Amino acid sequence: MLVMPFLAFKKQKRIFKSVKSWRDDALASGLLIRFAWVEGGTGKVVDGALDGTIVTAQGKVAIFISHTWWDRAFVDDTNDPNNPYDKGAPDYQGGEKKNLKWRTIVAGVEALIADKGLRAEDVVLWCDWQSIYQDDETEKLKGVMSLIKYATLCNYMLVPTEEMELKHDAAKYPEDIPQYGRRGWCRCEYFVFSLWAEMLGREVPLYAIKAGGGLHQYPAVKVLGEKYMPSGGDLSNPNDKKSIVGLEDTMIEAYGKAVVLYACKAGTTVDLQDKMIRAVHVEALGDAVEAYKVVSLSLRTNQLGFDGAAALAKVLVANTFLTELDVRNNDISGDGASQLSATVLSNPKIEKFNEIPVKEMRAASLTTLELVNKGIGVVGGFVVAGLMPVMASLKSLYLSDNALCGATKFGEGTYDATGIKAIADALRDSASTLTSLNLADNYLADEGAKALAPAIAASTSLTTLVIHSNQIGDEGAKALAPAIAASASLTAANLLRNDFDVDAASMLLKAKQEHPTLTTLCGFKGDETRLNFSRQSLRPADAMLIAPEISVMASLTAANLLCNNLDKESATMLATVAKEKKISLCGIGLEQTSADFRGQGLEPNDSILIASDLGVRASLTKLNVRYNYNLGEEGKAAIKEADGLKNIRTKKRRREEPAEDASLDLRSWTGPQNQKLTLKAGVRLRTWCQHPAGMKRPSPGPSTTAAQRARANSGKRRRSGCSTSTCTFY
């Protein structure tokens, strides 16, 4: 491992490229020195162990400079013209920013020396551009693949930036440092270094160097998902991906085994959330859990996957101490989910799994099971299904937003309908007394809906079914329609915010009409006075379900349906019903005189709903739809043509420009930066007041002469509450 003494780096006033001519001179003169080497072996890893012993220079403090190329297009005669990836330099090579990174590094190292009480002559720097051969591909690859060794031998890691301040997420996460954080190799460097620090049980000595030389520490580094892993970063050479994955896997394997042992030694309640635990760690984990008698174990948000779940199932067979286990957010599906759930159900020691109260469910005393937004996943669905047959008293089951099909409500994750199929089978096959079932926001899709249909049709106790927001398409809806019609007990269902079309919606409406007790497909109670569906991503099929139901709701006066995904036909259909029943479709009250829809992102079809409201709200005299740029001229025209409108604002009023010819000096007025304003006497201008926050807003009232207006406004307060002891004119 070649390093450069800091004082030599400071003296050379730039970052040099390690080519043979420079390297030979640097080694001979002591500009480059060996910080670490191997004695008594080859330095190669044999059977998982290093052949030889690493020896480091005594009394030296090594700093790893982790950085990205700032001058990516630079080439000179040392670059290989036949290699499209051999280009770029770490520092600016010309212009005003020439050698900026070198200056930033020097300032940052000096700040660190002062802060930690180090001696400058003891500090050495590892910087890849100087410390790894850049003119020999074989040696360069050896250096790159030794990255783990280099990073773990260093005492500090510094990241030079061009930022005066690191703000927002960049202040918390190194992956958000501008330019630097998205790069795959940069991520690999701080990833290895931070994991090593945690393995040693210390805070991470990782610092960003700000443009002024100040330091910003990241004392704990968490990788919040695989897309932030080194392998998820950007690469100039896509062929480097394999190397990064190899380094990543090697470090994670070593880290996981160390952190598992360390955590289990610390106590009987173990939290290993966000520790990148994989299948390769499960055997060591099982041994540590038994050895240290762990009773509560959280493995939430790791990387177990199918293989890890299957391995964990085998480990749990011999469990004698563990009573609580959490494996949520591990992308567990398929056979891995079924194997793990079977082990949990057969192990009498397990009392809680993925926040599921297994012990209470086994006792068969619960009448309501509420597991909302718990993310229990496919494996949790299997566990719930396995316990449903013994829960003779269960009446209500709330499982909304649980990724029961593997994917979240946003579609993230691996889709697998086996969990919901298990729940449907339990509902159909057992002597269920369930009356209410809520499966909203579970990304059921067509396959999940088809699995659920036979259970709905067979149930003789289910009265309420909630499956809105589940990405159910045409095939799923068409499977549900006859099932709903066949259900003997169903009285209310909610199927809004799915993906089926108007033809499928027609089939559902027909099923409702033929059903003797079913009153709603939208989850309405029937006695609502107001409804709010604004920005709910409603589609034309939703409008078809809603329209006939609001037409028979005697107490309903207003429903806000603005800013959805309706088309012209569905908006017109709703407007026809609303006009007949005197219902507002924009949430406007019965006695409301003005409505402000500024900047709401209204679309052209929203104008149909607004125009409908103008016909049923005689009290409305003012309407503001400014800053709705997608409304279009046609939409604005439709609103203006509606009856009953007395005052409409669809665009911003122009403000007058200040007079250039000035002869009247208003010395009492002070504007921004103590400016004075002079105006020609008698000029008639719209008046403006200086807002305390610096924004300039028009004051109310008609135009008048400048002098008259200044006297009239002196010492007054605007209706908005802004102080106007003096007046600003435009």
BARO-394216 format. One record per residue (C-alpha): x, y, z; residue in three letters. Coordinates in steps of 0.02 Angstrom, whole numbers, padded with zeros to 5 digits, always signed. Layout:
! BARO-394216
XYZALA...
//
This chain:
! BARO-394216
+00000+00000+00000MET+00085+00158-00062LEU+00052+00323+00026VAL+00121+00500+00020MET+00173+00600+00174PRO+00053+00746+00193PHE+00192+00875+00198LEU+00259+00810+00032ALA+00083+00814-00042PHE+00062+00993+00016LYS+00230+01043-00056LYS+00199+00969-00230GLN+00045+01082-00254LYS-00053+00960-00361ARG-00109+00778-00374ILE+00008+00676-00483PHE-00038+00527-00590LYS+00054+00366-00549SER+00145+00329-00711VAL+00314+00243-00715LYS+00427+00395-00736SER+00346+00492-00594TRP+00324+00338-00483ARG+00506+00285-00494ASP+00565+00459-00446ASP+00435+00473-00306ALA+00486+00305-00230LEU+00670+00347-00242ALA+00650+00518-00161SER+00529+00462-00025GLY+00377+00554-00095LEU+00292+00384-00102LEU+00320+00264+00042ILE+00257+00091+00087ARG+00130+00101+00227PHE+00079-00082+00231ALA+00155-00241+00163TRP+00145-00429+00189VAL+00283-00531+00272GLU+00298-00719+00283GLY+00183-00760+00139GLY+00120-00721-00034THR-00011-00593+00017GLY-00145-00695-00070LYS-00304-00758+00012VAL-00299-00948+00029VAL-00451-01043+00096ASP-00524-00881+00159GLY-00367-00827+00254ALA-00225-00711+00208LEU-00061-00800+00171ASP+00061-00699+00274GLY+00053-00555+00397THR+00012-00373+00360ILE+00140-00255+00433VAL+00108-00068+00441THR+00224+00081+00464ALA+00234+00125+00648GLN+00176+00293+00713GLY+00091+00347+00552LYS-00089+00407+00533VAL-00160+00356+00365ALA-00299+00455+00280ILE-00396+00380+00135PHE-00445+00512+00006ILE-00609+00454-00071SER-00659+00559-00219HIS-00736+00565-00392THR-00658+00633-00551TRP-00691+00820-00569TRP-00618+00836-00745ASP-00694+00685-00833ARG-00651+00733-01012ALA-00464+00763-00986PHE-00340+00660-01087VAL-00153+00676-01119ASP-00014+00569-01192ASP-00019+00450-01042THR-00195+00391-01088ASN-00226+00240-01200ASP-00315+00302-01358PRO-00381+00126-01389ASN-00469+00118-01220ASN-00628+00223-01220PRO-00634+00218-01030TYR-00455+00279-01004ASP-00489+00464-00984LYS-00521+00595-00852GLY-00425+00665-00704ALA-00471+00684-00520PRO-00434+00870-00517ASP-00465+01015-00635TYR-00319+01026-00757GLN-00347+01205-00816GLY-00442+01367-00794GLY-00488+01456-00633GLU-00522+01291-00544LYS-00353+01214-00586LYS-00293+01105-00440ASN-00448+01151-00338LEU-00462+00974-00267LYS-00281+00978-00209TRP-00315+01142-00117ARG-00474+01070-00041THR-00384+00913+00019ILE-00242+01014+00098VAL-00367+01126+00189ALA-00468+00975+00249GLY-00316+00879+00312VAL-00253+01032+00405GLU-00425+01052+00486ALA-00422+00868+00538LEU-00245+00884+00608ILE-00299+01034+00712ALA-00461+00950+00771ASP-00381+00783+00820LYS-00216+00851+00885GLY-00113+00756+00756LEU+00065+00795+00701ARG+00075+00843+00517ALA+00237+00746+00494GLU+00149+00585+00551ASP+00005+00600+00426VAL+00010+00504+00262VAL-00119+00505+00121LEU-00184+00365+00012TRP-00253+00434-00151CYS-00290+00313-00294ASP-00223+00428-00431TRP-00052+00424-00347GLN-00058+00261-00247SER-00121+00140-00381ILE-00027+00109-00544TYR-00121+00203-00681GLN-00014+00144-00828ASP-00016-00044-00799ASP-00188-00128-00812GLU-00133-00285-00720THR-00060-00190-00573GLU-00206-00068-00577LYS-00330-00212-00560LEU-00230-00283-00413LYS-00240-00114-00328GLY-00426-00098-00359VAL-00462-00272-00292MET-00360-00229-00136SER-00481-00089-00095LEU-00546-00176+00061ILE-00370-00192+00130LYS-00326-00012+00091TYR-00485+00059+00169ALA-00474-00045+00327THR-00292+00003+00357LEU-00332+00189+00357CYS-00378+00289+00512ASN-00486+00420+00426TYR-00576+00444+00262MET-00596+00617+00183LEU-00710+00662+00038VAL-00665+00827-00051PRO-00818+00921-00117THR-00855+01086-00203GLU-00998+01125-00083GLU-00991+01273+00037MET-01121+01183+00144GLU-01194+01008+00137LEU-01382+01028+00147LYS-01536+00919+00164HIS-01502+00733+00131ASP-01320+00769+00085ALA-01292+00818+00267ALA-01352+00646+00324LYS-01306+00522+00188TYR-01143+00517+00090PRO-01236+00443-00059GLU-01318+00614-00079ASP-01156+00715-00086ILE-01165+00805-00256PRO-01060+00724-00394GLN-00983+00600-00271TYR-01127+00500-00196GLY-01197+00424-00356ARG-01031+00349-00411ARG-01014+00161-00388GLY-00829+00160-00341TRP-00852+00305-00219CYS-00992+00210-00134ARG-00884+00056-00125CYS-00747+00152-00033GLU-00854+00231+00104TYR-00960+00071+00112PHE-00808-00035+00157VAL-00737+00096+00275PHE-00899+00125+00371SER-00938-00060+00391LEU-00763-00090+00456TRP-00784+00048+00586ALA-00948-00030+00644GLU-00864-00201+00655MET-00737-00120+00772LEU-00877-00046+00877GLY-00832+00137+00845ARG-00909+00286+00757GLU-00863+00308+00575VAL-00718+00432+00551PRO-00786+00482+00380LEU-00782+00668+00338TYR-00832+00773+00189ALA-00720+00922+00156ILE-00821+01077+00115LYS-00761+01204-00012ALA-00696+01318+00126GLY-00597+01178+00207GLY-00721+01140+00347GLY-00761+00960+00392LEU-00931+00875+00400HIS-00934+00704+00485GLN-01045+00554+00447TYR-01026+00460+00613PRO-01145+00321+00562ALA-01177+00265+00384VAL-01335+00168+00341LYS-01374+00095+00171VAL-01562+00118+00154LEU-01598-00006+00015GLY-01509-00099-00123GLU-01518+00046-00245LYS-01399+00140-00129TYR-01274-00003-00124MET-01109+00017-00216PRO-01173-00098-00354SER-01320+00022-00378GLY-01205+00169-00416GLY-01153+00245-00582ASP-01001+00177-00673LEU-00898+00253-00812SER-00850+00077-00865ASN-00997-00044-00851PRO-00874-00189-00846ASN-00827-00133-00670ASP-00995-00193-00603LYS-00933-00371-00576LYS-00783-00310-00475SER-00891-00198-00366ILE-01016-00337-00332VAL-00872-00451-00281GLY-00801-00323-00159LEU-00975-00286-00094GLU-01015-00470-00063ASP-00848-00502+00022THR-00869-00356+00140MET-01051-00393+00179ILE-01012-00575+00221GLU-00876-00526+00344ALA-00976-00382+00416TYR-01135-00483+00440GLY-01051-00623+00536LYS-00961-00499+00648ALA-01113-00391+00683VAL-01224-00542+00719VAL-01105-00606+00851LEU-01078-00433+00926TYR-01267-00398+00938ALA-01314-00566+01014CYS-01178-00550+01146LYS-01249-00381+01199ALA-01418-00443+01262GLY-01569-00554+01240THR-01664-00423+01136THR-01571-00406+00972VAL-01605-00275+00838ASP-01519-00314+00672LEU-01626-00202+00565GLN-01541-00130+00409ASP-01384-00236+00430LYS-01384-00319+00257MET-01409-00491+00335ILE-01411-00624+00200ARG-01431-00812+00185ALA-01243-00832+00211VAL-01260-00762+00387HIS-01407-00868+00447VAL-01308-01016+00514GLU-01197-00903+00620ALA-01352-00809+00674LEU-01440-00968+00731GLY-01289-01023+00832ASP-01274-00852+00915ALA-01460-00845+00957VAL-01451-01012+01045GLU-01282-00979+01127ALA-01335-00812+01202TYR-01518-00860+01234LYS-01594-00723+01127VAL-01782-00706+01152VAL-01823-00562+01033SER-01743-00543+00861LEU-01777-00409+00729SER-01710-00443+00554LEU-01818-00311+00474ARG-01763-00231+00310THR-01620-00346+00267ASN-01578-00453+00116GLN-01636-00627+00166LEU-01740-00663+00011GLY-01797-00839-00034PHE-01635-00927+00017ASP-01620-00835+00182GLY-01800-00876+00230ALA-01774-01060+00190ALA-01613-01063+00292ALA-01698-00974+00437LEU-01839-01101+00435ALA-01713-01240+00463LYS-01628-01146+00604VAL-01793-01113+00694LEU-01833-01298+00703VAL-01707-01312+00845ALA-01760-01148+00928ASN-01779-01158+01117THR-01772-00976+01172PHE-01837-00859+01035LEU-02015-00795+01064THR-02021-00643+00948GLU-01959-00635+00768LEU-01975-00497+00638ASP-01922-00527+00457VAL-02024-00392+00368ARG-01955-00305+00213ASN-01842-00448+00160ASN-01922-00491-00007ASP-01975-00662+00056ILE-02094-00753-00060SER-02132-00922-00139GLY-02070-01080-00056ASP-01960-00979+00062GLY-02115-00894+00132ALA-02213-01057+00149SER-02067-01148+00233GLN-02034-01009+00358LEU-02219-00987+00400SER-02239-01175+00426ALA-02094-01175+00549THR-02165-01025+00643VAL-02337-01106+00656LEU-02265-01271+00717SER-02151-01192+00847ASN-02246-01165+01011PRO-02112-01046+01074LYS-02152-00910+00947ILE-02273-00784+01023GLU-02256-00641+00898LYS-02203-00644+00716PHE-02195-00490+00603ASN-02303-00398+00732GLU-02435-00536+00717ILE-02496-00583+00894PRO-02473-00770+00870VAL-02500-00814+01053LYS-02667-00720+01065GLU-02726-00791+00899MET-02690-00968+00958ARG-02793-00933+01115ALA-02945-00904+01000ALA-03007-00760+01107SER-02991-00617+00981LEU-03147-00549+00898THR-03052-00416+00801THR-02878-00431+00725LEU-02810-00263+00669GLU-02646-00270+00575LEU-02652-00109+00473VAL-02495-00046+00385ASN-02383-00176+00466LYS-02302-00242+00306GLY-02320-00424+00361ILE-02287-00481+00183GLY-02321-00647+00098VAL-02249-00748+00243VAL-02361-00651+00364GLY-02511-00692+00255GLY-02470-00877+00272PHE-02459-00862+00462VAL-02625-00770+00475VAL-02707-00898+00361ALA-02636-01041+00464GLY-02711-00972+00624LEU-02882-00921+00555MET-02960-01096+00573PRO-02930-01095+00761VAL-03001-00919+00787MET-03183-00965+00811ALA-03228-00794+00884SER-03150-00686+00747LEU-03274-00562+00672LYS-03167-00424+00595SER-03002-00442+00504LEU-02910-00282+00452TYR-02758-00317+00343LEU-02742-00159+00238SER-02572-00101+00174ASP-02474-00259+00215ASN-02392-00309+00050ALA-02486-00475+00060LEU-02436-00510-00120CYS-02253-00463-00096GLY-02265-00295-00183ALA-02305-00137-00085THR-02454-00028-00131LYS-02332+00068-00242PHE-02283-00091-00336GLY-02110-00108-00257GLU-02054-00286-00224GLY-02080-00459-00299THR-02262-00500-00336TYR-02321-00667-00265ASP-02506-00705-00237ALA-02479-00862-00132THR-02506-00769+00032GLY-02676-00699-00016ILE-02723-00868-00089LYS-02688-00947+00081ALA-02800-00818+00166ILE-02938-00846+00037ALA-02928-01035+00060ASP-02940-01015+00249ALA-03090-00901+00229LEU-03176-01023+00112ARG-03132-01190+00192ASP-03149-01153+00377SER-03312-01129+00470ALA-03277-00942+00470SER-03387-00820+00563THR-03296-00670+00489LEU-03411-00524+00452THR-03289-00387+00400SER-03133-00405+00291LEU-03019-00260+00242ASN-02882-00297+00115LEU-02857-00121+00044ALA-02687-00062-00022ASP-02612-00234-00043ASN-02575-00236-00230TYR-02686-00390-00253LEU-02695-00366-00443ALA-02795-00487-00550ASP-02719-00646-00481GLU-02758-00597-00302GLY-02935-00545-00347ALA-02966-00710-00437LYS-02903-00806-00284ALA-03019-00707-00171LEU-03176-00727-00278ALA-03224-00907-00229PRO-03208-00864-00043ALA-03324-00714-00065ILE-03452-00818-00158ALA-03447-00958-00028ALA-03456-00849+00128SER-03619-00847+00224THR-03562-00724+00358SER-03462-00588+00269LEU-03557-00424+00264THR-03419-00296+00228THR-03280-00312+00100LEU-03148-00176+00072VAL-03028-00205-00074ILE-03001-00029-00141HIS-02831+00028-00208SER-02771-00144-00260ASN-02726-00126-00445GLN-02865-00248-00489ILE-02887-00250-00678GLY-03025-00306-00795ASP-02998-00493-00770GLU-02999-00476-00582GLY-03155-00368-00581ALA-03245-00488-00697LYS-03204-00631-00578ALA-03267-00532-00429LEU-03433-00481-00508ALA-03517-00653-00505PRO-03439-00691-00335ALA-03517-00534-00263ILE-03684-00578-00342ALA-03676-00753-00266ALA-03630-00695-00091SER-03778-00724+00023ALA-03729-00602+00161SER-03635-00456+00082LEU-03709-00283+00116THR-03565-00164+00079ALA-03408-00167-00027ALA-03276-00041-00080ASN-03192-00071-00248LEU-03139+00107-00291LEU-02966+00157-00353ARG-02926-00001-00449ASN-02874-00025-00630ASP-03027-00102-00714PHE-03117-00016-00858ASP-03297+00043-00880VAL-03354-00125-00951ASP-03296-00216-00796ALA-03377-00079-00690ALA-03541-00113-00782SER-03530-00297-00733MET-03504-00248-00551LEU-03652-00129-00557LEU-03761-00267-00629LYS-03707-00384-00488ALA-03754-00250-00361LYS-03924-00223-00440GLN-03962-00408-00434GLU-03904-00428-00254HIS-04043-00417-00125PRO-03941-00339+00016THR-03789-00255-00063LEU-03807-00065-00052THR-03637+00003-00104THR-03482-00035-00207LEU-03398+00125-00147CYS-03401+00098+00041GLY-03536+00230+00070PHE-03649+00220+00222LYS-03786+00316+00134GLY-03808+00456+00263ASP-03655+00560+00218GLU-03678+00747+00196THR-03505+00778+00120ARG-03379+00671+00026LEU-03198+00710-00016ASN-03119+00617-00161PHE-03001+00755-00218SER-02834+00691-00284ARG-02882+00509-00260GLN-02832+00451-00435SER-03013+00408-00476LEU-03041+00343-00652ARG-03194+00337-00766PRO-03240+00166-00695ALA-03244+00242-00520ASP-03360+00379-00581ALA-03477+00244-00648MET-03485+00165-00474LEU-03505+00331-00383ILE-03637+00415-00492ALA-03786+00300-00457PRO-03748+00297-00271GLU-03740+00485-00244ILE-03901+00502-00343SER-03997+00415-00202VAL-03907+00493-00053MET-04037+00612+00017ALA-03923+00703+00139SER-03773+00731+00024LEU-03740+00913-00020THR-03559+00916-00077ALA-03430+00796-00147ALA-03257+00854-00199ASN-03202+00758-00353LEU-03076+00881-00423LEU-02901+00833-00481CYS-02933+00653-00527ASN-02909+00553-00687ASN-03086+00572-00756LEU-03121+00589-00941ASP-03249+00704-01022LYS-03386+00571-01025GLU-03369+00521-00842SER-03359+00703-00784ALA-03516+00745-00885THR-03606+00595-00811MET-03568+00654-00635LEU-03619+00831-00678ALA-03787+00771-00743THR-03824+00683-00578VAL-03759+00829-00475ALA-03867+00958-00564LYS-04021+00853-00536GLU-03984+00826-00351LYS-03909+01002-00320LYS-03745+00924-00263ILE-03579+01015-00274SER-03442+00914-00359LEU-03305+01033-00301CYS-03340+01033-00114GLY-03427+01204-00116ILE-03546+01232+00030GLY-03729+01281+00013LEU-03705+01463+00068GLU-03528+01487+00007GLN-03503+01650-00089THR-03324+01627-00153SER-03212+01483-00203ALA-03023+01488-00223ASP-02946+01351-00330PHE-02781+01438-00367ARG-02635+01325-00410GLY-02731+01162-00385GLN-02669+01078-00543GLY-02843+01076-00621LEU-02863+00983-00786GLU-02984+01025-00929PRO-03115+00899-00870ASN-03117+00982-00699ASP-03200+01131-00785SER-03354+01021-00813ILE-03368+00993-00626LEU-03341+01177-00586ILE-03469+01232-00717ALA-03593+01110-00640SER-03566+01189-00469ASP-03598+01363-00537LEU-03768+01303-00591GLY-03815+01232-00419VAL-03735+01364-00306ARG-03831+01525-00329ALA-03739+01602-00181SER-03571+01591-00269LEU-03514+01759-00338THR-03324+01744-00346LYS-03213+01609-00415LEU-03023+01608-00433ASN-02941+01476-00544VAL-02777+01565-00577ARG-02613+01468-00595TYR-02700+01311-00660ASN-02594+01301-00816TYR-02666+01136-00878ASN-02845+01199-00873LEU-02827+01269-01048GLY-02926+01402-01137GLU-03068+01282-01173GLU-03085+01239-00989GLY-03084+01423-00939LYS-03212+01463-01072ALA-03328+01325-01008ALA-03320+01398-00833ILE-03353+01576-00893LYS-03505+01521-00991GLU-03586+01443-00837ALA-03738+01531-00763ASP-03732+01632-00603GLY-03553+01691-00611LEU-03522+01873-00567LYS-03334+01884-00540ASN-03202+01765-00608ILE-03013+01777-00609ARG-02924+01657-00726THR-02758+01745-00746LYS-02641+01861-00653LYS-02673+02045-00675ARG-02533+02145-00749ARG-02448+02270-00639ARG-02397+02441-00704GLU-02213+02478-00732GLU-02133+02618-00630PRO-02120+02789-00709ALA-01946+02827-00773GLU-01962+03016-00767ASP-01949+03065-00584ALA-01965+03233-00499SER-02058+03198-00336LEU-01945+03130-00198ASP-02039+03024-00068LEU-01902+03035+00063ARG-02004+02947+00198SER-02009+02784+00098TRP-01871+02656+00118THR-01865+02504+00004GLY-01747+02355-00007PRO-01564+02397+00026GLN-01618+02573+00083ASN-01667+02624-00094GLN-01761+02788-00119LYS-01900+02803-00246LEU-01937+02962-00344THR-02092+02981-00451LEU-02163+03114-00562LYS-02298+03212-00471ALA-02474+03169-00526GLY-02432+02997-00596VAL-02578+02876-00564ARG-02508+02707-00510LEU-02569+02548-00429ARG-02499+02547-00251THR-02396+02408-00174TRP-02342+02371+00003CYS-02178+02295+00061GLN-02212+02124+00136HIS-02111+02083+00294PRO-02040+01927+00211ALA-01977+02028+00064GLY-02114+01986-00062MET-02203+02133-00143LYS-02392+02118-00147ARG-02523+02242-00210PRO-02622+02338-00081SER-02811+02350-00105PRO-02901+02503-00166GLY-02917+02605-00325PRO-02772+02693-00409SER-02736+02873-00360THR-02593+02995-00365THR-02432+02942-00283ALA-02433+03079-00154ALA-02617+03050-00106GLN-02590+02864-00090ARG-02436+02884+00018ALA-02531+02995+00140ARG-02682+02879+00143ALA-02581+02722+00180ASN-02461+02798+00305SER-02469+02703+00471GLY-02604+02582+00411LYS-02603+02391+00408ARG-02656+02292+00256ARG-02798+02169+00268ARG-02671+02029+00249SER-02590+02086+00411GLY-02433+02161+00333CYS-02366+02318+00415SER-02371+02470+00299THR-02307+02616+00397SER-02236+02677+00233THR-02289+02636+00056CYS-02200+02557-00091THR-02255+02607-00266PHE-02233+02521-00433TYR
//
